[in-house]
Amino acid sequence: MSSTTTATPTTTQPHQSAPEENYLNCSSGFLSWFFTLDHKRIGIMYLVAIFAAFGLGGFFALALRTELAQAGQDIMDMNVYNQMFTLHGAIMVFLVIIPSIPAALGNFVLPIMLGAKDVAFPRLNLFSFHLYVVGAIFFVLTLMGGGLDTGWTFYTPYSTGHTDTMVTTAVLGAFILGFSSIFTGINFMVTIHKMRPQGMGFFNMPLFLWGMYATAVIQVLATPVLGITLLMLAIERNFGLGIFDPALGGDPVLFQHFFWFYSHPAVYIMILPGMAVISEIISVFSRKHIFGYKFIAISSIAIALFGFFVWGHHMFTSGQSTAMSTIFSAITFSVAVPSAIKIFNWMTTMYKGEIILKAPMVWALGFLWLFGIGGLTGLFLGTMNTDVYYHDTYFVVAHFHYVMVGGTLWAFFGGIYYWWPKITGKMYEEKPAIIASLVSLVGFNVLFFPQFFLGNMGMPRRYADYLPKYEFWHLVSTIGAYILLAGLLMVLWNLIRSLTSGGKAPQNPWGANTLEWHTPSPPPHTNFEADPPYAGDPYALDHWAWDPETQSYVHIAASEQELARVEGHDAL
Amino acid sequence: MLTHITAALASTLATVQDASQELTPGPHLFPDQASTTAAETDNVYLFIFWLCALAFVIIVAGTGYFVWKYRAREGHKAEKTATHDNVLEVTWTVIPTLLFGVMFWVGMKGYVGLKQAPADAYPIQVTAQKWNWKFTYPNGAESPELHVPVGRPVKLTMTSIDVLHSLFVPAFRVKQDVVPGRYTTLWFDAKDGVLKEGQDMVEYDLFCTEYCGEQHSAMITKVFVHEDESFAAWAEETANFIQNEPAYVAGQKQFLISGCNACHAVTDEAGTGPGLLQLSQLIKGGGSVDVTIGGAQQSVPADDNYLRESILNASAAIKVGYTNQMPLFQGQLSEEQLGVLMIYIKSLADENYRAESTLSQLEGGGEVEGTETDTDQGE
């Protein structure tokens, strides 16, 4: 064989082009989708639903940011504003961020990464999706029937006895959505436990699956507590049973304990999947084996575990005792350590790598910056006396948007771009995708960084109107909101365009080694045409070499790996 | 048991009181360090800030450097390095852990200091409601704004009569939720340095910072820090304002103290509650009001009894077109307070109630000069 800069494919690897029949076209019609048992179709339906919910939640955000651009009640009165921030929060938390990566990406990718045909319980999976739809309907009913003005946190006694809005409908919707989350968690845990292929022990599986697993543990253990709490809220509100309202003999701070016992682990449900995606992207687009595999894997479990013991850091000013606050603060710092470990391991993965700046990597790098700020600003809030100042101010609002949007949403888009060729069989256009990500990055920072300043200045949150001295930074923040909107619209356009006029996606455009890249794009209905290949090390990227003719990575045998390593180079 | 341990710990870690009485501006857009504990909070902030700035630079500059130096290009390949290094892992685990330990410690120390009011603190009661604050002073004075003497600890004992609120004074760096059904406390010491040469009073913002419904963002008032003499004079005058002022003027003050202005304009303007000018006119002219009693609509005479019941037990008869939002003032108002309130409301339309003195009234009117009906609904 002549010495070339590319490697010729061997006969043992699957062919490059997508087969005629795949999971998208093997059956058609609404019923074949809405009652499918195919995890891939369920993932797509979740993706569409989550995008729709994101648009709705985003609309409320733009409305409230537009109102806040100037002091005074400009386009809405206080009652409407209070509804805007409540609905924005409730929709984003329950209908978008919590389901996002597990439901839309996890559902699609997880079984294929395990070389399996589907999840352990496909019917339960469909049921999870239907529960999501029913929960979403309850939120729509909430909107149509008078809205909600309690804040997404539903604090009592305001929510049980001081508002006429659709509280019961909304908490029932959240209750139902909770079961969607629980069942997905059960499904993923069992699938990972029982359906790993030969040779894939826990410590051989991709880090994406470690993230899904840790998330599933939290979903199963924490969500029921929220369910019961919301049920108690509904009972007090409708039947006057005194649990939280002192006028009925209850304790309002008790509600906070119950609520945050779930809602703090919930934020780890939000971020662990994001971190899981980042682990995959950074390795593949640095063309290097992930660094510190064991530490990253264990850190996911550590975060999930410690995350259950810190809920009181939301309550330092609630009237909670000094002793309790002290314990919660101390444990809160313990959760920060594993997150720091991950960041250092990702950076070391990039060291001496070959950095390919395609869209998934641009989102992942954005994640490092934004989650970096978000995580670091959490330190001010875990520290007890600075939290006394910052609690319920805009500093908190900025912090959680940096971690939930800059963290989870950025990782979500990174994952969408990363797995887009596999899911759709289409390639998106790279340059517009990168520009969209960068515009979003600029917009996001202009939108939220000034909110740290507002927090320092003492601006409280959930304020429909504010003193004139806060106006400048609010105006800047609103401008950022519109820049972010532009960026996200560009993302949407870029993705939709790829469906209509994108190029055909090869089997492995990125040169990754996890099992989903060992099957065509898009995959057949049963995920693999024949038996799935042997799993091996998910981060052994030197099994793949770049082939300029097909503009994709091709699988090479061991002897050729050596040749490719010396002479070849990867996609630029 | 745990509380006792923490309290013992606290007494051995005496709060770092700000010995310098100078007024220092806060760093990074924080307000002035107007209390004796503000500097400690700000110093912990700065400590964390510089550590975070360092970490951020390491992360962003480090990543940026790697992206540039190892960017994919002709002739550049990834190098196979080690895939794990336990020494590295332990190092970057231990160092952050130690730094976090220090952060936790200084934060805890500061917090304990914020929780432990000095024994000789000047006590003020706080009652929060939707959507105003009422401060009650040792001599019985009440006011919708917080007045405090400078240079001594002040302790607020707080409760709410309806939903959760939270009292926040940024300049003092203090915050505490105000909970219905129990008391919570908060203390601060406004430094002597806040009063400049010749100044006998200075003011700071006080916010409600726990969402409490429609006018949460209007539940803002001020903290007035006084020299001792100025504070004493204010407290005396305020405690006796009902005896010392013409009834309708006293009633206007009581209107603000009881927070009526949060929902009721004294014009025809409708807010959460009806504007009171129309009711005043109906009372004067002997008209009637359409209300809902027990679900059924009725027309009732607009007289003193209706006005009294509307204040003490509003839920008994709700004016048509409004919802049952008004707190019950039964037991919250003395007869004198109720009396001057009613006189004030009647005075809106009826000049007969607006007299400064009996003689001037008999001789034909005479409002107190310079008195304005304060219809400010808050910012």
Interface residues (C-beta under 8 A of the other chain):
Chain A: M78 N79 N82 D149 G151 Y155 T156 P157 Y158 H162 T163 D164 P246 A247 G250 D251 P252 V253 S286 R287 K288 H289 I290 F291 G292 Y293 K294 F295 F316 T317 S318 G319 S321 T322 A323 M324 S325 T326 S329 A330 F333 A336 V337 A340 I341 I343 F344 N345 M347 T348 M350 Y351 K352 G353 E354 I355 I356 L357 L365 L368 W369 G372 I373 L376 T377 L379 F380 G382 T383 M384 N385 T386 D387 V388 Y389 H391 D392 T393 F453 N456 M457 G458 P460 R461 R462 Y463 A464 D465 Y466 L467 Y539 D542 R565 G568 H569 D570 A571 L572
Chain B: L2 T3 I5 T6 A7 A10 G26 H28 L29 F30 P31 E40 T41 V44 Y45 I48 F49 L51 C52 A55 F56 I59 V60 G62 T63 F66 V67 Y70 R71 A72 R73 E74 G75 H76 K77 A78 E79 K80 T81 A82 T83 H84 D85 L88 E89 W92 T93 P96 T97 F100 G101 M103 F104 V106 G107 M108 K109 G110 Y111 V112 G113 L114 K115 K130 D162 V163 L164 S166 F168 P170 A171 R173 V174 K175 Q176 D177 V179 P180 G181 R182 T184 D205 F207 C208 T209 E210 Y211 C212 G213 E214 Q215 H216 S217 A218 I220 T323 E379
